[in-house]
């Protein structure tokens, strides 16, 4: 079997799908994308696929190493996202060729299902208590929300008070048994992150996420010594070499690699397994489409330290086009008491509605994340 060709589909709301075809008619799907840079990743995929045409798709480890190491310059969000989508599609082909789910090819399942959480509140959280109560009424046992709007390096304590009021409203609405993930989103710099994290302890969050930007991970030491809340980070880290330093420093409790950003199934399995040796949990990042979620679930299935999975059904970004719209079987991601079953079908375990993909690719998208500014017109973190 040889790789024959590939096709890329830029589809709403902000995704990029990759289809790889072989000369034996077996096809695989991947989701190589960086939100807001879909066209850039698309160009990188086209470039990398030049090497793969005519190759045996089953030699995934060798292909991964050629794509990563063969270009001399390596790493970063664009190249690693391009590799990620290709890697997902190659695993999908391999699973279909051998009539087995990907998790079976990686040693088998360590679990049958995994807990999921749902987003509430959008980019600028406001009335989140009612939203949280609604999510819990649908069977979820965990939610995640943005902690704040934009903050300066040193900012008014009023903004901290506003954040605390919103989070208090969520805790009051859902009770003590529901997990609340609080995403600082890199919007909070170290001086204010310490203040906010300390104030949040009373609400017993499931975790605080990206309390500082990943390029400032050395600040996690001070925050970890300041509060007892589990610290999560990693959605903007792209290889095991980046995670190596994070883990050896010892100030992170939960890693969040993205299977569509951090080198795909091959790399994220290694990253999460590496974290297990440091007694660190995993909650893969995935505010993306159905292929990315299916890839995450295949990795989750094989990793003992994976404890919860992000998913984006109904998230504010997806208005007008959601995950299930692109699937033939729309029950595959059915949630039951806050859990989703690991798909057991061949490959990724999902069937893409290709006609709908083609239809929506004709619509396309040019999604960009918002650009925020502080009152003094300096650029703010989104």
C-alpha positions as a printed Julia matrix, in Angstrom:
382×3 Matrix{Float64}:
   0.0    0.0    0.0
   1.31   3.45  -0.97
   0.19   7.01  -0.27
  -1.34   8.38  -3.45
  -2.63  11.89  -2.72
  -4.06  14.25  -0.16
  -6.82  16.86   0.02
  -7.27  19.7    2.48
 -10.64  21.18   3.46
 -10.84  24.52   5.29
 -14.25  24.31   6.94
 -16.27  26.49   9.33
 -16.15  27.47  12.05
 -12.31  27.51  12.18
 -11.01  24.04  11.28
  -8.82  22.38   8.67
  -9.41  18.74   7.71
  -6.91  16.55   5.86
  -7.78  13.46   3.83
  -4.93  11.14   2.76
  -5.68   8.53   0.07
  -3.81   5.34  -0.75
  -3.54   3.28  -3.91
  -5.6    0.52  -2.23
  -8.54   2.81  -1.55
  -7.96   3.13   2.2
  -8.27   6.73   3.34
  -7.38   8.5    6.57
  -8.49  11.77   8.13
  -6.59  14.26  10.26
  -7.12  17.74  11.68
  -3.98  19.87  11.25
  -4.78  23.38  12.38
  -3.75  26.29  14.53
  -6.75  28.43  15.33
  -6.36  31.66  13.36
  -3.54  30.27  11.17
  -5.38  27.61   9.16
  -4.02  28.79   5.8
  -0.45  28.81   7.12
  -0.74  25.26   8.43
  -2.36  24.26   5.15
   0.74  25.4    3.25
   2.96  23.45   5.66
   0.92  20.26   5.15
   1.2   20.61   1.37
   4.95  20.97   1.71
   5.36  17.97   4.03
   3.1   15.74   1.94
   5.51  16.02  -1.0
   7.78  13.59   0.86
   5.02  11.11   1.71
   3.56  10.47  -1.74
   4.6    6.97  -2.82
   5.53   5.9    0.72
   4.03   3.08   2.79
   1.57   4.8    5.19
   2.04   2.12   7.86
   5.59   3.22   8.78
   4.3    6.0   11.02
   7.25   6.29  13.39
   9.72   6.69  10.53
   7.51   9.2    8.74
   7.12  11.22  11.95
  10.87  11.38  12.43
  11.52  12.38   8.82
   8.91  15.15   8.97
  10.23  16.4   12.32
  13.98  15.92  11.91
  14.44  16.02   8.15
  13.95  19.75   7.69
  16.73  20.83  10.09
  14.51  23.6   11.57
  11.88  21.99  13.75
   9.16  22.49  16.32
   6.76  25.39  16.81
   2.99  25.58  16.39
   2.82  25.57  12.58
   5.12  22.65  11.77
   3.98  20.55  14.72
   0.31  21.11  13.85
   0.97  20.11  10.25
   2.75  16.96  11.43
  -0.08  16.32  13.91
  -2.8   16.2   11.26
  -0.71  13.99   8.97
   0.06  11.67  11.88
  -3.64  11.36  12.77
  -4.52  10.48   9.18
  -1.75   7.86   8.98
  -2.98   6.21  12.19
  -6.53   6.28  10.78
  -5.3    4.49   7.64
  -3.4    1.93   9.68
  -6.4    1.17  11.87
  -8.71   0.8    8.89
  -6.17  -1.38   7.06
  -5.89  -3.71  10.06
  -9.59  -3.37  10.99
  -8.75  -2.23  14.5
  -9.18   0.98  16.55
  -5.99   2.96  17.02
  -5.96   2.3   20.75
  -5.75  -1.43  20.04
  -2.6   -0.81  18.0
  -1.02   1.09  20.91
  -1.42  -1.66  23.48
  -5.17  -1.64  24.06
  -7.48   0.34  26.31
  -6.71   1.33  29.88
 -10.33   2.56  30.17
 -13.66   2.23  28.37
 -14.71   5.88  28.74
 -13.39   9.19  30.01
 -14.9   12.14  31.84
 -15.48  15.28  29.75
 -16.05  18.89  30.68
 -18.02  21.61  28.96
 -17.15  25.27  28.45
 -19.29  28.04  29.91
 -19.14  31.8   29.6
 -17.25  32.46  26.38
 -14.25  34.75  26.01
 -15.64  37.47  28.26
 -17.38  35.64  31.1
 -20.43  37.4   32.49
 -23.52  35.6   33.83
 -22.04  32.13  34.18
 -24.01  30.75  37.13
 -27.11  30.01  35.04
 -24.98  28.58  32.22
 -23.25  26.25  34.67
 -26.54  25.05  36.12
 -27.81  24.34  32.59
 -24.7   22.31  31.71
 -24.95  20.24  34.89
 -28.64  19.54  34.14
 -27.41  17.79  30.97
 -25.34  15.35  33.0
 -21.9   16.97  33.04
 -19.92  16.75  36.25
 -17.25  19.3   35.31
 -17.14  22.71  33.62
 -14.44  25.14  32.55
 -14.56  28.89  32.32
 -12.28  31.83  31.67
 -11.17  33.44  34.91
 -10.94  37.04  33.81
 -10.98  39.47  30.96
  -7.67  41.14  30.06
  -5.4   42.23  32.91
  -2.4   44.52  32.98
   0.84  43.39  34.7
  -0.46  45.26  37.77
  -4.15  45.96  37.68
  -7.06  47.04  39.84
  -8.2   44.62  42.55
 -11.73  45.37  41.35
 -11.08  43.04  38.4
 -10.05  40.29  40.82
 -13.24  40.91  42.83
 -15.33  40.66  39.65
 -13.68  37.34  38.75
 -14.28  35.99  42.26
 -17.97  36.94  42.08
 -18.4   35.02  38.82
 -16.62  31.94  40.1
 -18.58  32.09  43.37
 -21.78  32.18  41.31
 -20.7   29.01  39.46
 -19.78  27.19  42.68
 -23.11  28.18  44.26
 -24.98  26.99  41.15
 -23.34  23.58  40.79
 -22.53  22.6   44.37
 -19.36  21.18  45.85
 -19.19  17.9   43.88
 -18.79  19.44  40.41
 -15.3   20.16  39.09
 -14.55  23.71  37.97
 -11.56  24.33  35.71
 -10.54  28.0   35.7
  -8.57  29.14  32.66
  -6.3   32.14  33.19
  -5.61  31.88  29.41
  -2.22  33.54  29.82
  -4.11  36.82  30.36
  -2.81  37.15  33.9
   0.81  38.09  34.55
   2.73  36.77  37.55
   2.05  39.64  39.99
  -1.73  39.38  39.55
  -1.74  35.59  39.05
  -0.54  35.09  42.63
  -3.32  37.32  43.95
  -6.05  35.69  41.87
  -4.92  32.12  42.59
  -4.89  32.78  46.33
  -8.41  34.21  46.22
  -9.64  31.17  44.27
  -8.56  28.6   46.85
 -11.82  28.97  48.78
 -13.77  27.57  45.79
 -11.68  24.37  45.53
 -11.18  24.48  41.74
 -10.43  21.3   39.81
  -7.44  23.21  38.41
  -6.2   26.61  37.3
  -5.0   26.63  33.69
  -2.15  28.65  32.18
  -1.79  30.89  35.25
   1.08  32.46  33.31
   2.09  32.33  29.67
   4.05  29.18  28.77
   7.13  31.24  27.96
   7.07  32.26  31.64
   6.73  28.73  33.06
   9.52  29.43  35.56
   6.93  31.54  37.43
   4.91  28.39  38.16
   7.36  27.68  40.98
   6.25  30.76  42.89
   2.56  30.17  42.21
   2.76  26.49  43.17
   4.44  27.45  46.45
   1.75  30.06  47.05
  -1.44  27.97  46.64
  -2.66  24.38  46.92
  -4.73  24.37  43.7
  -3.61  21.92  40.97
  -1.86  23.78  38.15
  -2.51  22.85  34.5
  -0.68  24.03  31.4
   0.62  22.84  28.04
  -1.83  23.71  25.26
   0.8   26.06  23.78
   3.66  23.57  24.05
   4.44  21.42  21.05
   6.89  18.61  21.75
   8.17  16.23  24.42
  11.31  18.35  24.62
   9.33  21.36  25.8
   7.37  19.24  28.27
  10.61  17.67  29.56
  11.67  20.91  31.23
   8.18  21.56  32.57
   8.03  18.12  34.17
  11.53  18.09  35.6
  10.92  21.49  37.24
   8.11  19.78  39.18
   5.59  22.62  39.47
   2.82  21.37  37.2
   0.09  18.91  38.18
  -1.8   18.49  34.9
  -0.45  18.69  31.35
  -2.68  19.64  28.42
  -0.99  18.77  25.11
  -3.17  19.25  22.04
  -3.27  16.23  19.71
  -3.75  18.59  16.74
  -0.9   20.92  17.77
   1.73  18.8   19.53
   2.78  16.33  16.85
  -0.35  14.2   16.76
  -1.15  10.82  18.28
   2.46   9.59  18.1
   3.92  12.53  20.04
   1.09  13.09  22.52
   1.12   9.44  23.58
   4.82   9.88  24.4
   4.3   13.2   26.18
   1.5   11.86  28.38
   3.37   8.65  29.17
   6.42  10.72  30.1
   4.23  12.75  32.48
   3.04   9.57  34.19
   6.6    8.94  35.37
   6.43  12.31  37.2
   3.01  11.49  38.78
   1.43  14.21  36.63
  -2.1   13.91  35.23
  -3.22  14.71  31.66
  -6.25  16.56  30.32
  -5.66  16.97  26.56
  -6.58  20.32  25.05
  -9.25  20.13  22.34
 -11.47  23.13  21.5
 -11.47  21.86  17.89
 -13.4   19.58  15.53
 -14.53  15.96  15.47
 -11.31  14.48  14.07
  -9.22  16.13  16.78
 -11.6   14.89  19.48
 -11.58  11.35  18.08
  -7.75  11.41  18.06
  -7.7   12.61  21.67
 -10.0    9.78  22.77
  -7.76   7.17  21.14
  -4.8    8.53  23.11
  -6.83   8.91  26.32
  -7.81   5.26  26.06
  -4.22   4.09  26.4
  -2.92   6.53  29.04
  -3.48   5.69  32.69
  -2.91   9.29  33.83
  -5.48  10.88  31.47
  -8.37  11.9   33.73
 -10.6   14.29  31.78
 -11.04  15.38  28.16
 -11.87  18.83  26.81
 -14.47  18.91  24.04
 -16.09  21.76  22.16
 -19.65  20.7   21.38
 -21.74  23.85  21.6
 -18.77  26.11  22.42
 -19.23  29.76  21.5
 -16.81  29.48  18.56
 -18.98  26.87  16.85
 -22.12  28.87  16.14
 -23.57  27.78  12.8
 -21.31  24.74  12.39
 -20.55  22.17  15.08
 -18.7   18.87  15.47
 -21.59  16.51  14.82
 -22.47  18.26  11.54
 -19.41  16.62   9.94
 -20.09  13.06  11.11
 -22.18  10.28   9.61
 -22.91   8.73  13.02
 -23.88  11.65  15.24
 -24.2    9.45  18.33
 -20.49   8.54  18.47
 -19.76  11.32  20.99
 -22.86  10.74  23.1
 -22.26  11.87  26.68
 -23.55   9.74  29.55
 -23.35  11.13  33.1
 -20.44  13.32  32.1
 -18.49  10.57  30.34
 -17.95   9.66  26.69
 -17.16   6.15  25.49
 -13.94   5.48  23.63
 -14.82   4.76  19.95
 -14.09   1.13  19.04
 -14.47   1.34  15.26
 -11.47   0.94  12.92
  -8.92   3.75  12.94
 -10.17   6.88  14.64
 -13.56   5.2   15.07
 -15.54   7.92  13.28
 -17.01   8.24   9.78
 -16.67  11.67   8.17
 -19.59  12.97   6.11
 -17.43  13.86   3.13
 -20.21  15.45   1.12
 -20.91  17.87   3.94
 -17.18  18.55   4.31
 -16.96  19.45   0.62
 -20.05  21.63   0.86
 -18.7   23.57   3.84
 -15.19  23.82   2.36
 -16.79  25.81  -0.46
 -17.94  28.24   2.25
 -14.55  28.15   3.98
 -13.43  30.48   6.74
 -10.77  33.0    7.63
 -11.21  32.89  11.4
  -8.93  35.07  13.5
  -8.86  35.38  17.25
  -9.88  38.74  18.72
  -7.27  41.44  19.23
  -7.71  43.08  22.62
  -6.18  46.3   23.88
  -5.9   47.86  27.3
  -7.33  51.35  27.98
  -3.89  52.79  27.23
  -4.05  51.09  23.78
  -1.26  48.62  24.54
  -1.88  45.1   23.26
  -3.57  42.76  25.74
  -3.42  38.97  25.93
  -6.58  37.38  24.52
